[in-house]
Amino acid sequence: MSADAAQPLVPPLDSLLADLVPMDELARIRHLRTVIRALVDTGASNETKDVYRDGLAEGRFITKGKFTGLERDARREHRDQRRAERIDARTQVDAAKLYRGGRDGCLYVLRPDGEWQMVATFVPRIVASIRRDDGSGPAGVTKTYRIRVTLPSGQWGDEDVPGDRLADVVDWSTSAAGHRAVVLPVPSARDHVRAAAQLLASDDTNTQTVYVHTGWRMIGERTRYLTASGALGADGLDDTATVDLAGALGGFHLPDPATLPADDLQHAVRASLAILDIAPDTVTVPTLGAALRAALPLTPDGGVWIVGRTGSGKSQLAALAQQHYGAGLDDRHFPGAWASTANALAEKAFLLANALYVVDDYIPTGSQQDIARMQKAADHLIRGSANSAGRDRLDATATLRASRPPRAQVLATGEDLPPGHSLRGRLYIAELGHDALNWDALTICQHHARDGIYALAFAGYIRWLAAQMDADPGFADALAVHRTQLRAAATTAGQHRKTPDMVASLTLGWRVWLDYAATIGAITTDQREALYLRVWHALITGADTQADAQQDANPVRIYLDSLKASIVGGHAHLTDLDGRCPPRAPAWGWVSELVGGDLVDRPRGSRIGWVDQDHVYLDPDAAYAMAVRHGRSTGLPALPGESTLRKRLHDAGILASVEQSSGKTRLAVRRTVDGARRAQVLHLHASSLGVEGVR
């Protein structure tokens, strides 16, 4: 304690005894602990302390033994505080003098007695302060320290250590320099090593920003696009910008187009456009369009999904699009695969901002748990991409972390589509027939991709986009307005409401790319307009075809088809309103059997409702349970909840009647069934279950 520090006051014994009378036992102990600590801190004599001890014991406020124990604790706390204050005082004078690297290359700490003690067989020193930036704002910046661990032999290694892991001395020292970096078993050795790494750092320690994502950033006063090669802008590639893309993401690597003649760029763009001719336009236009759209400074609107049989070439076609972002991103080095966990897929989709993200090989096989896991991963990724929404999570302290929404344009391949009407509506589906791909033309395109021609074409595109954004701060807003106009033009009846978003989004990518191609002289103005019309026609045609795929996952259709199949399969039946066999009994799940020489109609399976001429009255719970059971046994997409399904039936015009009550619409109507009781039922026309001409 410093000389001018305030000394604690010790109350007179009589006052202390009076203060203790109204206190409960816990409060007394707390108060006495404070008083005894004050006696120790003020240097009270043993005689004084004995007076307090005896007086308190006589008043039965504390035993003498308890007093002695509290005094012992107070002396220990006093010593610890004094030691800490001495260390603080030395640190304030010259903290660096507490530690030194000896001539033997080991770390020493200055002990309170003035002797130097070895604490480690290496000397640590922070050589750089690093900001790792994921592009999501202040919450996405994590600070790490580059610690250099130098062994007595002179060998050294660097390790980047987050601030909250500086205390993990053994981990980062051995990771940097191997097993010869030893922290000795002396008191507080790990704390000393950590402190030495900080205190031995030079005053001019370098501070460095490391970007851990792709996409657009303002660096200085210029707009630049980040890949593993550096920051590409209108003035070319700045390779002094450090971009650290982990694992397969390191393949996102664009060259510097500023060093090449215009003829090379024109050739590269024409080679890219030739991809259109290797398969039907309804497949190549959205596939290549996904790569073009991804680079625009807008959030994604959904995903593109190439579906086809094994051997159709869907992965090879997707690779051509992916290799616009790096020559090494071929069909064996995709950034994503559906075998990965949902969290891993989502994290990559977040880090790959303004980039194409191919997720390959959706084949839902294996156990039901495996299938459900893959379906769930697809749902999270595609729905999050379309809605620009990430999954909320808690950190280790139960604090809500900032969400990390997908920022990549997803291009998926698979032998099947993920289930769900809503999910499929957030996809642009391109079906590649088994013999639709021109394999000879594909081989030529693969050579171009491997040689980096597509990456060069795209680097030129990125450089041109950067120039547009530097020249016009409202460039991104103008693109958003154009997308809205395209969406209005793409909206047609019978489509999911999200489908026009994808048509507009892909069309916008093509529009901007064709403008670039015409600007650099790769195509003429007339060719640009002809290609634009070709692209628009292909996307609209594909969207119209996609409506069938969406209907296959429509919960209304699944519900009705499941009930039909259950009736035909002998698992369900309907009766008339009196609970007896209805007219056209075989159509309603009844079978005629010969009993004692007479034909008798018998119902099959469970009853799911009643029929009256061409009116069907379904028992909501029984019919829903039957449809769910059938769907599970046949692998159909899961139905929404029963109440939600009622609304879908109403919206689709399937319900023949509803009831109005107190200004509210009730989708279940009341009917007298089984001759007497009133029941809530769903009223349908018989034709909804495939039965015509009941009258």
C-alpha positions in Angstrom: 0.0 0.0 0.0 1.4 3.4 -0.9 2.3 5.8 1.8 -0.4 8.3 0.9 -3.1 5.6 0.6 -6.1 6.0 2.9 -5.8 3.9 6.0 -8.8 1.9 7.2 -10.4 3.1 10.4 -10.7 0.8 13.4 -13.7 1.6 15.6 -13.3 1.6 19.4 -14.2 -1.7 21.0 -17.3 -0.3 22.8 -18.7 1.2 19.6 -18.0 -2.1 17.8 -19.8 -4.1 20.4 -22.8 -1.8 20.2 -22.8 -2.0 16.4 -22.9 -5.8 16.5 -25.9 -6.2 18.8 -28.7 -5.7 16.2 -26.8 -7.7 13.5 -27.6 -11.3 12.5 -24.7 -13.9 12.6 -23.8 -13.5 8.9 -23.7 -9.7 9.1 -21.6 -9.9 12.2 -19.0 -12.1 10.6 -18.8 -9.8 7.6 -18.4 -6.7 9.8 -15.8 -8.4 12.0 -13.8 -9.6 8.9 -13.6 -5.9 7.9 -12.5 -4.7 11.3 -9.9 -7.4 11.8 -8.5 -6.6 8.3 -8.3 -3.0 9.4 -6.4 -4.0 12.5 -3.8 -5.8 10.4 -3.6 -3.0 7.8 -3.0 -0.3 10.4 -0.2 -2.4 12.1 -2.1 -2.7 15.4 0.0 -4.4 18.1 -0.6 -7.9 19.4 -1.8 -6.4 22.7 -4.4 -4.3 20.9 -5.6 -7.3 18.9 -5.8 -9.4 22.1 -8.1 -6.7 23.7 -10.5 -6.9 20.7 -10.4 -10.7 20.7 -11.1 -11.0 24.4 -13.9 -8.4 24.4 -15.6 -9.9 21.4 -15.4 -13.4 23.0 -16.8 -12.2 26.3 -19.7 -10.6 24.5 -20.3 -14.0 22.7 -20.0 -12.3 19.3 -17.2 -14.6 18.2 -15.0 -17.3 19.6 -11.3 -16.7 20.2 -10.4 -19.4 17.7 -12.6 -17.9 15.0 -11.0 -14.5 15.7 -7.6 -16.0 15.2 -8.6 -17.6 11.9 -10.0 -14.4 10.6 -6.8 -12.6 11.6 -4.7 -15.2 9.8 -6.8 -14.7 6.6 -6.4 -10.9 7.0 -2.6 -11.2 7.2 -2.4 -13.3 4.1 -4.6 -10.9 2.1 -2.4 -8.0 3.4 0.8 -9.8 2.2 -0.7 -10.5 -1.2 -1.8 -6.9 -1.6 1.6 -5.6 -0.6 3.3 -7.9 -3.1 1.0 -6.9 -5.9 1.6 -3.2 -5.1 5.4 -3.7 -5.2 5.1 -5.4 -8.6 2.8 -2.7 -9.8 5.3 0.0 -8.6 8.2 -1.7 -10.5 6.0 -2.1 -13.5 5.1 1.6 -13.5 8.8 2.5 -13.3 10.0 0.1 -16.2 7.8 -2.9 -16.8 10.2 -4.3 -19.5 12.9 -4.7 -16.8 10.9 -7.4 -15.1 11.8 -9.9 -17.9 14.8 -10.5 -20.1 16.1 -13.1 -22.5 19.3 -14.6 -21.1 22.4 -15.3 -23.0 21.3 -18.9 -23.1 18.2 -17.9 -25.0 15.8 -18.6 -22.2 13.3 -16.3 -20.5 14.0 -14.9 -17.0 11.8 -13.0 -14.5 13.1 -10.7 -11.8 12.2 -12.0 -8.4 11.3 -9.7 -5.5 14.6 -10.5 -3.9 16.4 -9.1 -6.9 17.5 -12.5 -8.4 16.7 -13.6 -11.9 14.7 -16.9 -12.3 14.3 -18.9 -15.5 10.7 -19.6 -16.4 10.8 -20.9 -20.0 13.3 -22.3 -22.5 12.3 -19.7 -25.1 11.8 -16.0 -25.4 8.3 -14.9 -26.5 7.6 -11.5 -28.1 4.5 -10.1 -29.8 5.6 -9.0 -33.3 2.3 -7.9 -34.8 -1.3 -7.0 -33.8 -3.7 -8.4 -36.3 -7.4 -7.4 -37.0 -9.2 -10.3 -38.7 -12.2 -8.8 -40.5 -15.1 -10.8 -41.9 -16.8 -7.9 -43.4 -19.9 -7.8 -41.1 -19.0 -4.6 -39.3 -17.4 -4.0 -35.8 -18.9 -7.3 -34.5 -17.0 -9.1 -37.2 -13.6 -7.9 -36.3 -11.5 -10.1 -34.0 -8.1 -9.1 -32.7 -5.2 -11.6 -32.6 -1.6 -11.2 -31.8 1.3 -12.8 -33.7 3.7 -14.1 -31.1 7.2 -15.1 -32.1 8.7 -17.9 -30.0 12.5 -18.0 -30.3 14.5 -21.0 -29.0 18.0 -21.0 -27.7 19.2 -22.4 -31.0 17.9 -19.2 -32.8 15.1 -21.1 -34.5 11.7 -19.4 -34.2 8.1 -19.8 -35.1 5.1 -17.5 -35.2 1.6 -18.2 -33.9 -1.5 -16.0 -34.3 -3.2 -16.1 -30.9 -6.6 -14.5 -30.1 -6.6 -12.1 -27.2 -8.7 -14.4 -25.0 -6.1 -17.2 -25.6 -3.0 -15.4 -24.5 -3.1 -17.3 -21.2 -2.9 -20.6 -23.1 0.9 -20.3 -23.0 1.7 -24.0 -23.5 -0.6 -24.3 -26.5 0.7 -21.4 -28.5 4.4 -21.8 -27.6 4.5 -25.5 -28.6 2.4 -24.8 -31.7 4.9 -22.1 -32.8 8.2 -23.8 -31.9 7.5 -27.4 -31.1 8.3 -29.6 -28.1 11.5 -27.8 -27.2 9.5 -24.7 -26.1 9.1 -25.6 -22.4 7.4 -23.6 -19.7 9.1 -24.6 -16.4 7.2 -25.8 -13.4 7.8 -22.7 -11.2 5.2 -20.6 -9.5 3.2 -18.3 -11.9 5.4 -19.3 -14.8 2.6 -19.2 -17.4 1.5 -15.7 -16.2 5.1 -14.6 -16.5 5.4 -15.9 -20.1 2.2 -14.2 -21.1 3.3 -10.9 -19.6 6.7 -11.2 -21.1 5.3 -11.7 -24.6 3.4 -8.4 -24.2 6.1 -6.4 -22.4 9.0 -7.4 -24.6 7.1 -6.3 -27.7 8.7 -3.3 -29.5 6.9 0.0 -29.4 6.5 0.0 -33.2 4.7 -3.3 -33.3 3.0 -3.6 -36.7 -0.8 -3.5 -36.8 -2.2 -5.5 -39.8 -5.7 -6.0 -41.2 -6.4 -9.5 -42.5 -9.6 -10.0 -44.5 -11.2 -13.4 -44.1 -13.9 -13.1 -46.7 -14.4 -12.5 -50.4 -16.4 -9.7 -52.0 -16.6 -5.9 -52.1 -14.9 -3.6 -49.6 -14.0 0.0 -49.5 -10.2 0.1 -48.9 -8.9 3.6 -48.6 -11.0 5.5 -51.0 -11.4 2.8 -53.6 -13.9 0.0 -54.1 -12.1 -3.4 -54.2 -13.0 -7.0 -54.6 -11.3 -9.5 -52.3 -10.0 -12.9 -53.3 -7.0 -14.9 -52.1 -4.8 -13.0 -54.6 -5.5 -9.7 -53.0 -7.8 -6.7 -53.5 -8.9 -6.1 -57.1 -10.1 -2.6 -58.1 -10.4 -0.3 -61.1 -6.6 0.3 -61.0 -5.8 -3.4 -60.9 -4.8 -5.8 -58.2 -3.4 -4.6 -54.9 -1.5 -7.7 -53.7 -0.4 -5.9 -50.5 -3.9 -6.5 -49.1 -3.9 -9.7 -47.0 -6.8 -12.0 -47.6 -6.8 -15.3 -45.6 -9.4 -17.7 -47.0 -9.3 -21.0 -45.1 -9.3 -24.4 -46.7 -11.1 -24.8 -50.1 -12.0 -21.1 -50.1 -8.3 -20.4 -50.9 -9.2 -21.4 -54.5 -11.0 -18.1 -55.0 -8.1 -16.5 -56.7 -8.4 -13.9 -59.5 -5.5 -12.6 -61.7 -4.7 -9.0 -62.4 -6.3 -8.1 -65.7 -4.6 -4.7 -65.8 -1.3 -6.3 -66.9 -2.9 -7.9 -70.1 -3.8 -6.5 -73.5 -7.5 -5.9 -74.4 -7.4 -8.7 -77.0 -6.9 -11.2 -74.2 -9.9 -10.0 -72.3 -12.1 -10.0 -75.4 -11.0 -13.6 -76.1 -11.7 -14.7 -72.6 -15.2 -13.2 -72.5 -16.1 -14.8 -75.8 -14.8 -18.2 -74.4 -17.1 -17.7 -71.4 -20.1 -17.0 -73.6 -19.4 -20.2 -75.5 -20.5 -22.1 -72.4 -24.1 -21.3 -73.5 -23.9 -23.7 -76.4 -22.8 -26.9 -74.6 -26.3 -27.7 -73.2 -29.9 -26.4 -73.6 -30.3 -22.7 -72.8 -32.7 -23.5 -69.9 -29.7 -25.1 -68.1 -26.7 -23.1 -69.2 -28.3 -19.6 -68.9 -29.2 -19.9 -65.2 -25.9 -21.8 -64.4 -23.6 -19.2 -65.9 -26.1 -16.5 -64.8 -25.5 -17.5 -61.2 -21.8 -16.8 -61.5 -22.5 -13.4 -63.1 -25.2 -12.4 -60.6 -23.1 -13.4 -57.6 -20.5 -10.6 -58.1 -23.1 -7.7 -58.1 -23.1 -5.6 -54.9 -26.6 -6.9 -53.9 -27.7 -9.6 -51.5 -28.7 -12.9 -53.0 -32.3 -13.7 -53.9 -32.2 -17.5 -53.7 -30.4 -20.3 -55.3 -30.0 -22.1 -58.6 -30.3 -25.9 -58.5 -29.1 -28.2 -61.3 -30.9 -31.5 -61.1 -30.1 -34.6 -63.2 -29.2 -38.2 -63.1 -25.7 -39.6 -62.3 -23.5 -39.1 -65.3 -25.5 -36.3 -66.8 -22.6 -33.9 -66.3 -24.3 -31.5 -63.9 -21.2 -31.3 -61.6 -18.9 -30.6 -64.6 -21.2 -27.8 -65.9 -21.4 -26.3 -62.4 -17.6 -26.4 -62.3 -17.3 -24.2 -65.4 -19.3 -21.5 -63.6 -17.3 -21.9 -60.4 -14.0 -21.6 -62.2 -14.8 -18.0 -63.1 -13.7 -17.3 -59.6 -10.5 -19.3 -59.7 -9.0 -21.8 -62.1 -8.4 -24.4 -59.4 -12.1 -24.6 -58.4 -12.9 -27.6 -60.7 -15.3 -30.4 -60.0 -12.9 -32.0 -57.6 -12.4 -28.9 -55.6 -15.8 -27.4 -55.0 -16.1 -25.1 -52.0 -19.1 -27.0 -50.7 -20.7 -30.4 -50.6 -24.0 -31.5 -49.2 -22.2 -34.1 -47.0 -21.0 -31.3 -44.9 -22.8 -30.1 -41.7 -25.4 -27.4 -42.0 -23.3 -25.1 -39.8 -20.2 -25.6 -42.1 -22.3 -24.9 -45.2 -23.8 -21.7 -43.7 -20.4 -20.4 -42.5 -18.9 -20.7 -46.0 -22.0 -19.0 -47.5 -21.4 -16.1 -45.1 -17.6 -15.8 -45.9 -18.1 -16.0 -49.7 -19.7 -12.6 -50.0 -20.5 -11.6 -53.6 -19.2 -14.9 -54.9 -20.6 -18.1 -56.4 -20.8 -21.0 -54.0 -21.3 -24.4 -55.6 -22.6 -27.1 -53.2 -22.3 -30.4 -55.0 -24.0 -33.8 -54.9 -27.4 -33.6 -53.2 -28.2 -37.3 -52.9 -30.5 -38.0 -49.9 -29.7 -41.6 -49.2 -28.9 -43.7 -46.1 -30.9 -43.8 -42.9 -33.9 -41.6 -42.3 -31.8 -39.6 -40.0 -29.2 -39.0 -42.7 -31.9 -38.0 -45.2 -33.5 -35.6 -42.7 -30.1 -34.1 -41.9 -29.3 -33.3 -45.5 -32.8 -32.0 -46.1 -32.5 -29.7 -43.1 -29.1 -28.4 -44.3 -30.6 -27.6 -47.7 -33.6 -25.9 -46.1 -31.4 -23.7 -43.9 -29.0 -22.7 -46.7 -31.5 -22.0 -49.5 -34.1 -20.3 -47.2 -31.4 -18.2 -45.5 -30.0 -17.2 -48.9 -33.4 -16.1 -50.3 -34.3 -14.3 -47.1 -30.8 -12.9 -46.3 -31.3 -14.3 -42.8 -28.8 -16.2 -40.6 -29.4 -18.5 -37.6 -29.2 -16.7 -34.3 -26.8 -18.3 -31.8 -25.6 -17.8 -28.3 -21.9 -17.7 -27.4 -20.3 -19.4 -24.4 -21.7 -16.8 -22.0 -25.2 -17.2 -23.3 -25.0 -13.8 -25.1 -26.8 -13.5 -28.4 -24.2 -13.4 -31.2 -24.7 -11.3 -34.4 -26.3 -13.5 -37.1 -24.2 -14.5 -40.1 -26.6 -14.6 -43.1 -25.5 -16.2 -46.4 -23.8 -13.6 -48.7 -22.9 -16.0 -51.5 -25.0 -16.9 -54.6 -25.7 -20.7 -54.1 -25.5 -23.0 -57.1 -26.4 -26.5 -56.1 -26.3 -29.8 -57.9 -28.2 -33.0 -57.1 -30.0 -36.1 -58.3 -33.1 -34.9 -56.5 -34.7 -31.7 -55.3 -35.1 -30.8 -51.6 -38.7 -31.3 -50.4 -41.1 -28.4 -49.7 -43.2 -26.2 -51.9 -41.9 -23.1 -50.1 -38.3 -24.1 -50.4 -38.5 -25.0 -54.1 -40.1 -21.6 -54.7 -36.8 -20.0 -53.6 -34.9 -21.9 -56.2 -34.4 -21.6 -59.9 -34.5 -25.2 -61.0 -32.6 -26.3 -64.1 -33.1 -29.9 -65.2 -30.2 -31.4 -67.2 -31.3 -34.4 -69.3 -29.1 -37.5 -69.4 -28.0 -36.9 -73.0 -28.4 -33.1 -73.1 -24.7 -32.1 -72.6 -22.3 -31.8 -75.5 -19.3 -33.7 -74.1 -16.9 -32.7 -76.8 -17.7 -29.0 -76.3 -17.5 -29.5 -72.6 -13.9 -30.8 -72.9 -12.9 -27.6 -74.7 -14.5 -25.5 -72.0 -12.8 -27.5 -69.3 -9.4 -26.7 -70.9 -10.3 -23.0 -70.9 -11.3 -23.2 -67.3 -8.2 -25.0 -66.2 -6.0 -22.5 -68.1 -7.6 -19.6 -66.2 -9.3 -18.1 -69.2 -12.7 -17.8 -67.4 -11.0 -16.4 -64.3 -9.3 -13.8 -66.5 -12.7 -12.8 -68.1 -14.2 -12.5 -64.7 -11.3 -10.5 -63.3 -11.8 -8.0 -66.1 -15.5 -7.9 -65.2 -14.7 -7.2 -61.5 -12.3 -4.5 -62.4 -15.0 -2.9 -64.7 -17.6 -3.1 -61.9 -15.2 -1.5 -59.4 -14.8 1.4 -61.8 -18.6 1.8 -62.1 -19.0 1.9 -58.3 -16.1 4.3 -57.8 -17.6 6.7 -60.4 -21.2 6.4 -59.3 -22.0 5.9 -55.5 -25.6 5.1 -56.5 -24.6 2.2 -58.8 -25.9 -0.5 -56.4 -29.2 1.3 -55.8 -29.7 1.6 -59.5 -29.2 -2.1 -59.9 -31.8 -2.8 -57.2 -34.3 -0.6 -59.0 -33.6 -2.4 -62.3 -34.1 -5.7 -60.5 -37.5 -4.6 -59.3 -38.6 -3.7 -62.8 -37.4 -7.1 -64.1 -39.4 -8.8 -61.4 -42.6 -7.1 -62.4 -42.0 -8.2 -66.0 -41.2 -11.8 -64.9 -44.3 -12.3 -62.7 -46.8 -14.7 -64.2 -49.7 -16.7 -62.7 -49.1 -20.2 -61.3 -45.6 -19.4 -60.0 -44.4 -19.3 -56.5 -44.1 -15.7 -55.5 -40.3 -16.0 -55.1 -39.7 -17.4 -58.6 -39.9 -14.0 -60.3 -37.2 -12.8 -57.8 -34.8 -15.4 -59.2 -35.7 -14.7 -62.8 -35.1 -11.0 -62.3 -31.9 -11.6 -60.3 -30.3 -13.9 -62.9 -31.5 -11.6 -65.8 -29.8 -8.6 -64.0 -26.6 -10.5 -63.8 -26.7 -11.2 -67.5 -27.6 -7.6 -68.4 -24.6 -6.2 -66.6 -22.2 -8.8 -67.9 -23.4 -8.2 -71.5 -22.9 -4.5 -71.0 -19.4 -5.2 -69.9 -18.8 -7.5 -72.8 -20.0 -4.8 -75.3 -18.0 -2.1 -73.6 -14.7 -3.9 -74.0 -15.5 -4.9 -77.6 -15.9 -8.6 -77.0 -19.4 -8.4 -78.6 -21.2 -5.9 -80.7 -24.2 -3.9 -79.6 -26.5 -6.0 -81.8 -25.0 -9.2 -80.4 -25.6 -7.9 -76.9 -29.3 -7.3 -77.5 -29.7 -10.7 -79.3 -28.0 -12.5 -76.4 -30.2 -10.6 -73.9 -33.4 -11.7 -75.6 -32.0 -15.3 -75.7 -31.3 -15.2 -72.0 -34.7 -13.7 -71.1 -36.5 -16.3 -73.2 -34.6 -19.2 -71.6 -35.2 -18.0 -68.0 -38.9 -17.4 -68.6 -39.3 -20.8 -70.3 -37.5 -22.5 -67.4 -39.6 -20.7 -64.8 -42.8 -21.9 -66.5 -41.5 -25.4 -66.5 -40.5 -25.1 -62.9 -44.1 -24.5 -61.9 -44.6 -28.3 -62.3 -41.8 -29.1 -59.9 -43.2 -26.7 -57.4 -46.6 -28.3 -57.7 -45.1 -31.7 -56.9 -44.2 -30.2 -53.5 -47.4 -28.3 -53.0 -48.8 -29.4 -49.6 -52.4 -29.2 -51.0 -51.6 -31.6 -53.8 -49.7 -33.9 -51.4 -52.6 -33.9 -49.0 -55.3 -34.7 -51.5 -53.1 -37.3 -53.4 -52.3 -39.0 -50.1 -56.0 -39.3 -49.2 -56.8 -40.7 -52.7 -53.9 -43.2 -52.4 -55.1 -44.2 -48.9 -58.6 -44.8 -50.1 -57.5 -46.8 -53.1 -54.9 -48.7 -51.1 -57.5 -49.9 -48.6 -56.2 -47.8 -45.7 -59.1 -45.3 -45.5 -62.9 -45.1 -46.2 -65.8 -42.7 -46.0 -69.4 -43.4 -45.0 -72.7 -41.7 -45.8 -74.0 -39.1 -43.3 -75.8 -41.9 -41.4 -72.6 -43.9 -41.0 -73.5 -46.5 -43.5 -72.2 -47.7 -46.8 -72.4 -44.8 -49.4 -73.4 -44.9 -53.1 -70.5 -45.7 -55.3 -69.0 -47.6 -52.4 -65.8 -48.9 -54.1 -64.9 -45.3 -54.9 -65.0 -44.5 -51.1 -62.9 -47.3 -49.8 -65.4 -50.2 -49.6 -65.1 -53.7 -50.9 -67.8 -56.3 -51.7 -67.3 -59.7 -50.1 -69.3 -62.9 -50.4 -70.8 -63.8 -47.0 -73.2 -66.8 -46.8 -74.0 -66.5 -50.5 -74.7 -62.8 -50.3 -72.5 -59.9 -51.4 -71.8 -57.6 -48.4 -70.0 -54.2 -48.6 -67.3 -53.8 -46.0 -65.2 -50.7 -45.3 -61.4 -50.9 -45.4 -59.1 -49.1 -43.1 -60.0 -46.1 -40.9 -62.9 -43.7 -41.5 -61.7 -40.2 -42.6 -65.1 -38.6 -43.3 -68.5 -38.7 -44.8 -70.0 -38.4 -48.3 -73.3 -37.0 -49.5 -73.8 -37.2 -53.2 -71.0 -34.9 -54.6 -70.2 -33.4 -51.2 -67.4 -34.8 -49.0 -67.1 -33.9 -45.3 -63.7 -34.8 -44.0 -62.9 -35.4 -40.3 -60.0 -32.9 -40.0 -58.0 -34.8 -37.5 -58.5 -38.3 -39.0 -57.9 -37.2 -42.6 -54.8 -35.2 -41.6 -53.4 -38.2 -39.6 -54.0 -40.5 -42.6 -52.3 -38.1 -45.0 -49.3 -37.8 -42.7 -49.0 -41.5 -42.3 -49.1 -42.1 -46.1 -46.5 -39.4 -46.7 -44.1 -40.8 -44.2 -44.4 -44.3 -45.6 -43.8 -43.1 -49.2 -41.2 -40.5 -48.6 -43.3 -37.5 -49.6 -42.4 -34.0 -48.3 -43.7 -33.3 -44.8 -47.1 -31.5 -44.5 -47.5 -28.3 -42.6 -49.6 -28.4 -39.4 -53.3 -29.2 -39.7 -54.5 -25.6 -39.1 -52.0 -24.2 -41.7 -53.1 -26.9 -44.1 -56.7 -25.7 -43.8 -55.7 -22.2 -44.8 -53.8 -23.6 -47.8 -56.9 -25.6 -48.9 -59.0 -22.5 -48.6 -56.5 -20.3 -50.5 -56.4 -23.0 -53.3 -60.2 -22.9 -53.6 -60.5 -26.5 -52.5 -63.0 -25.9 -49.6 -66.5 -26.0 -51.0 -67.9 -23.9 -48.1 -66.9 -22.1 -45.0 -68.8 -20.4 -42.2 -69.0 -16.7 -41.2 -69.4 -16.0 -37.5 -69.0 -12.6 -35.8 -67.1 -11.2 -38.8 -64.7 -14.2 -38.8 -64.3 -16.9 -41.3 -64.3 -20.5 -39.9 -62.8 -23.0 -42.4 -64.4 -26.0 -40.7 -68.2 -26.1 -41.0 -70.7 -27.9 -38.8 -72.7 -30.8 -40.2 -74.9 -33.5 -38.6 -73.3 -36.9 -39.1 -73.9 -40.4 -38.0 -77.6 -39.6 -37.9 -77.4 -37.3 -34.8 -74.2 -35.7 -33.7 -72.9 -32.3 -34.9 -69.3 -32.3 -36.0 -66.7 -29.8 -37.3 -65.8 -31.0 -40.8 -63.9 -29.8 -43.9 -66.3 -29.5 -46.9 -64.9 -30.5 -50.3 -66.3 -31.4 -53.6 -66.0 -35.1 -54.4 -64.0 -34.2 -57.5 -61.2 -33.0 -55.3 -60.6 -36.7 -54.3 -60.9 -37.8 -57.9 -64.5 -39.1 -57.8 -66.7 -37.6 -60.5 -70.5 -38.0 -61.3 -71.5 -39.2 -57.8 -75.1 -38.2 -58.3 
